[in-house]
Amino acid sequence: MSWNQPPQDTVLPSTNPYGNYTVVDTVPESMLHMVHSHWYQFPPMNPLWYGLLGFWMVIMGSLSLAGNFVVIWVFMNTKALRSPANLLVVNLAISDFFMMLTMTPPLLINAYWGTWILGGFFCEIYGFLGSFFGCVSIWSMVFITADRYNVIVKGVSAEPLTSGGAMLRIAGTWLFTLAWCLPPFFGWNRYVPEGNMLACGTDYLTETELSRSYLYIYSVWVYLFPLAYIIYSYTFIVKAVAAHEKGMREQAKKMGVKSLRSEEAQKTSAECRLCKVALMTVTLWFVAWTPYFIINWGGMFNRPMVTPLFSIWGSVFAKANAVYNPIVYAISHPKYRAALEKKLPCLACNTEGRDGGASDAGSTATAQSTEKAESA
């Protein structure tokens, strides 16, 4: 049976107000070869969903583009923020910025017309770009987490992250992700329209082992392994922070004081705050991308659960991820907040304790400062 023909055993719901009109009938004929027969059984989505998605993308796209641009501009134009660790943060902002720059306009156009109207080739490009920038984002978060682990768990015995090391990680992330996202163009899986016919992504409905093998490896590389690594790292980070705080309390008790306010303690507290920021950012990332993981595996092993409306939530949650990071760093990164107030006072967040936290620096700078303080 050809993919551009509905399956013979398909029965449309009797309550379908569109009769035999399906969601596939809105797709240009030149793209029908890319549409799996699974989608022929579903009527078009309610036009209200298209309007809501378009409105959502206008809000998310505007916030993400503006927020990530400000993050990039502030970090790169503030000398105190140009640390090796913060290069990873800038890389994450760049990835998020370009994801929304390339994803938002096509989605808005298709939401207006109620279907994908940009042709098969651009559908493949759209799917590639979404996969590419998503992979760059998650591996940026992995390296940010690795740096947190290096500084907080290993402490002054850790080898500091250098600018060269950070750039090597960044370059490796982009190059390896590029190599991984190209195979669907050459037959190992495909980039195809999603069930809502508004966006395109990887093909999770084809039942061949060759096609599924790509998704198996893809799931491990961009979801399961990073998730396991981040949980592992933060387990030891939390233990290290808890042990440090316990030691500080015991030392303060021996000295007969309420707390220790040394420079080292202040720096460690700053590291703990940055740890919370990184953990929050990673958690929000996985909240954003988990729907895509569920949709892909649902399409492979529980196809009835994947409907056009169900498939739309992957785009909704994933695009929101690009908004989280600039907001999280603007609120929680003390030195970024101080620089933002100086350069763009209208966007600054005035919170108590800002000055006390303004001495915070990137992870490598903090580790080096602590080491110097101890040797002095």
N, C-alpha and C positions, 0 to 999 in steps of 0.2 A: 504494500500500500504506500503510495506517495505521501510525503509529509504535507503537501498542499491540498490534500483531500481529507474531509472529515471521516472518522472511523465509522464503519457501517452500523456498529452496535450503539452509537451515540444516541441518547434520548434527551431531547431538550425538556426542561421543566415545564409542566403544563401551565404554570403561573407566569411564564415568560411573556411580558406585555409586548415584546418585539417580535413575537411569532418565531420564525426560523432565522431571524437576524442574529448573528453572533458577533462576539468581540473581534473576531478575525475579519469580518466583512468590511471593517473600517480600514484595514491595512492595504496599502497600494499593492497592486497585483505583482509588481516586480519584486516584492519582498515575501511572497507567500511561500517560497521554497525554504525560507528560514523559520517558518512558524510550525511548531510541532502540532500534531493532530489532537493532542490533549486539550488545546484551547478552543477547539471547534464546538465543544458542548456548552460553552458559557455565553449567556447574553451579554450585551455591552454593559459596562458599569454605569451606574447612575451619574449623569452629568455633574451632579453636585460634588462628587468626589474629585473630578477634574478641577473644578473651581477651588475647592479646598486645598488640593495639592499645589495649584498654582500660587495661591495666596501664601501657603507655607513656604514655598521656595523663594518668593519675593522677600519675605522676612528673613529667612535663614541665609539666603545669598547675600543680602545687604549687610547683615550683622557679621557674617563670616569674612567677607571681602574687606570690610572696613576694619574689623577687629584684628585679623591676621596681618593686614598691612601695617597697622599701628605697632603691633608686636615686632615685626621685622624692622621697621623704621627706628623704633626706640632702642631696641637691642643693638643694632648696628651703629647707631649714632651716639651711644653712651659708652664711654671708655671703660667705666667700671663694670659694665655688663658684658664686655667682649672677652669672656673667659671660654676656655675649650668646652666646658660642659654646656654653656649657653649656646654654643654653635649648634648643638643638637636640638635645642629648643627652637632656634631660628629655622633649622631644617624642617622641623615639624610644622611650623607656621607657613613656610613656603609650600610644603606639600598640601596643607589644608587650603591655602589660598588658591592654588592652581586647580585643585579638585573642584572647588565651587565656581571658579571662573569658567571652567570647561563644562561642568555639569548643569549649572543653573539655566543658561539661555536655551539649550535644546529642550530641557524639560518644560520650561515655560511655553515654548512654541508648541510642543506636542500637547500639553494640557489645554491650550487654547483650541486646538483643532480636534482634540479628543482621540488622537491616535498618532502613531509615529509617521511623520510625513517627510523625513529628511533622507530617505533612501537607505538601501541595504549597506552600502559602504560606510556611510557615516554612523549607522547603527553599530557596526563592528568597531569603528574608532571610538565611539562613545563607551562601549563596553570595555575596551582596552584601557582607556583613560581612567575610568572608575576603578578598575582593578589595579592599575599601576599606582595611582596616587594613594589608594587605600593601603597597598602593601608597603609603600614608602612610609606612611604614617605609623603603621604598627611596628615596623622595625626601628623607626626613630624612637618610639616609646620603649622598645626593648633595650636600646643602647642607653637611653636616659635612666632606665631602671638599673642597668648594669653599673652605671656610674654611681648611682645612689648606693648600691651594694658595696662597691669598691671603697667609697669614702666612709660610710657609716659602720659597716661590719669590719672591714680590715683596718680602718683608721689610718694613723700616721705611718703604718707599715706598708700601706698600699702604694703602688707606683702611680704617681699623679697622671691624670689624663693630660696630654699635651695637645696643642693646636694641630700638629701634624697627625696625631692619632685620631682626633675628632674628625678631621677632614677625610682621613682614610676610611673611617667608618661611614661617613656620609656618602662618599663616592662609591664605596662598595654597595651600600644600600640601593642607590639609584641604578647602578649597572646590573646588579644581580636581579633586581626587580624587573628591569627592562627585559633581560634575557628570559625570565620566567613568564612574563605576560605576552610574549610573542608567539609561542607555539599554537594557540588557538587559530591564528591566521594560516597555519600550515597543516591543519587537520587533526591536531591533538586537542579535542574539544572544539567548541566554537563560541563566538559571541553572537547571540541571537536576541530577538525581542522578548521581553518578559511578558507575562500574562496580561498585564494592564495595557500593553502596547504603547506605553509612554516612554519606556526606558529599555535599555539593552544590557545584557550581562552574560555570564557563562551559561552554557547549555547543561542543565541538570536533569533533563527529561530523556535524552538519548540513552538507551539501555545497553549499548555496547561497552565492553570492559575497557576498551581503549579510551573512550570518552570519559567514563567514570574514573579511570585511574588518575586522570588529571585532577579531578576534584578531590580524590582521596589525598593526593600529595599536597594539593593547594590548601586543603583544610588543616593538615598537619603543619604546614609551613607558615601560614599566616594567622592561624587561630589556636590550635591545640598546643603546639610547642611553645609559642610565645606566652600563652596563658599559664602553662605549667611552669615556665621559667620565672614569670613574674610572681606567681604565688610562692614559689620556692624562695625567690630573692627577698620578698617582703616578709616572709615568715622569719628569716634571720635578721632582717632589718628591725622588725618590731622587737625581737628578742634582745638585740644589741641596744636599742634605745631604752628598753625596760631595765636592762642590767645597768646601764649608765645612770639612769634616773635613781635607781635603788642605791647605787654607790654614792651618788651625790647627797642623797638624804642621810645615809649613814655617816658620811664624812661631816655633814653639817651638824648632826647630832653630837658627834664626838667633840666638835669645836664649840658646842654650846650656842650655835647660831641657828636662826630659822632656815636660812638657805645660803647657798654659795653664789656670789655674784661676780665671780672672776671673769676675766675676758674669755677664758677657755669655755666656761659654762655658757656664756652668751653665744659664742660661736656654735657650740653644740646645739643650743636651742634653735638657732637659725637653721642648722642642718635638719633638725627634726621638723621644723615648719616646711622646709622644702621637700622633705620626705612625704609629708601629708599632701602637698600640692601634686607631686608626681603620682602618688597612689590614687588621688582623686581623678587625675587626668586619665590614667590607665583604666580605671574602673569605668569612667564615662565612655572611653573608646570601646570597651567590650560590650557595654550596654548598647552602643550604637551599631555594632557590627554583628552581634549575636543573631538578630533577625535574619540576616543574609545567610548565616550558617544554617539556621533552622530551615529556611526556604530551600536551600540547596540539598540538604540531606532529606528533607521531606519530599522533594521532587524525585529523588532517587529511590526512596524506600517506602514512601507513603503518599503516593501521587494524589489520591482524592483530597487530601488536606490542602493542596496548593491550588488556589483559585486566583482569578485576576485581582480581586480585592486583597487577598492575602499576600500576593506578591508585591503589592505596592508599599507594604510596611518596611521592606528592606531599604528602599530609597528614602523613605521618610526619616528613619532612625539614622541611617548612615550619613545623610547630608547634615543632620543636626550636630554630628560629631565635630565638624569643622568650626562650629560656633563655640564649643565648650572651652577649647584651649586658651584663646585670648582672654575670655572672661575669668577663667580660673587663675591665670597668671596675673591679670590686672588686679584682682582682689587679694591674692595671697602672696605674691612675690614682693617683699618689702622694697628691695632696691629698684625693681621695675616700677613699682608704684611711686616711689620718690622721683624717678626720672620722668615718669609720665606727668606728674604734677608740675615739674619744671618746664617740660617741653610743650605739653598740651594741658594746661590747667583746667580746661572745661571738661576733660574726661577723667580727671584724677578722682580717686576714691579716698576721702579723708576718713581714716579710722584711727582709733586710739592705739598707742604703742607703735606708731609708724616709725618714729625717730629711733625708738629702741631697736627696732628690727632693721633699720636702714643700714646697719653695719654688715648685714648679710651679703655674702658674695656667692659666686658660683661654687660648685662642689670642690673643684680643684683648688681654687684660690683659698677656700676655707681650710682645706687640709694642709696646704702649704703654710698658711698663717699660723695654724695651730702648732705645726712642727717647729716653726721658727720661735714661737713663744715659749715652747718647752725647752728649747736649746739655749735660750737667752739667759 
